[in-house]
Amino acid sequence: MVALQIRDVPEEVRDVLAAQAKACGKSLQGFLLELITEEARRVRNADVLARFARRNDGARGSDITADLAEARAERELQ
């Protein structure tokens, strides 16, 4: 594994993140690792969906992509 370092994080931001980590029963390092891992997964998923949407072989990629975006937006409103 590789180590990452973030400099110049405001104390208020660090405090909020530390409180979230504690509420989840995790260390700050574990909590942040989970956050960046999830973000990387989302980027990969978005890339796959974008490639699928560009297909021109008759697949309904753009409809599926739109359906997923709509379902996610509805879920976030709840």
N, C-alpha and C positions, 0 to 999 in steps of 0.2 A: 504494500500500500504506500501511498504518497502522503506527505503531510502538507496541509494548506495553512496559510497564516493570513489573517485579515487585520490590517492596521487601521488606526484612527477610527475605531468604532466608538461612537458616543456612549458614555456610561449609561445613559437612560435606555439606549437600545439594548446594551448588554444586560441590564437589569430586567427588562421585559422578557428577553429570551431566557434568561436564567430562571425567572419565575414560571414561564411556560414549561420549561424542562422539568422543574421540580413538581409542578402540578401533574405532569405525565409520569412522574416517578423515574425520570431519566437524568443522567448527567448532562451538563450543557454540551459537552463534546458529542455525546450520543444523540442528543436532540438535534444538534446542527447537522450531524452526519445524515440523520434520517431526512431532514429537510432538503439537503442538497442532492441526496440520492433520489428522492421523489421528484425533484425538479428535473434532474437528468433523465429520468424515466419519461416524464411528460414531453420533454423535447424530442426524445427518440420516437415516442408514439405520434407526435405531431408530424415528424418527418415522414413516417410510414404512411400516415393518412394523406399527406400532401402528395407523395409519390403516387399513391393509389388514385387520388382525384385527377391526376394528370394523365391517367391511362386513357388510351383511345381505342381499346379493343372491344368496346360495347359494354364493359363493366359499368355498374352504376355507382362509381366511386364518389362522384360529387354529391349524389343524393344521400349516400350513407354519411359522408362527412357533414353535410348540413343537418341530418337527423341527429347525429351525435352532438353537434354544437347546440342544437335546440334542446335536447334532453339534458345536457349539462347546465344550460342556462336556467331551465326550469328547476333543476335540483338545487341550484345555488339560491334561488328565490325562496325555497322552502325552509 
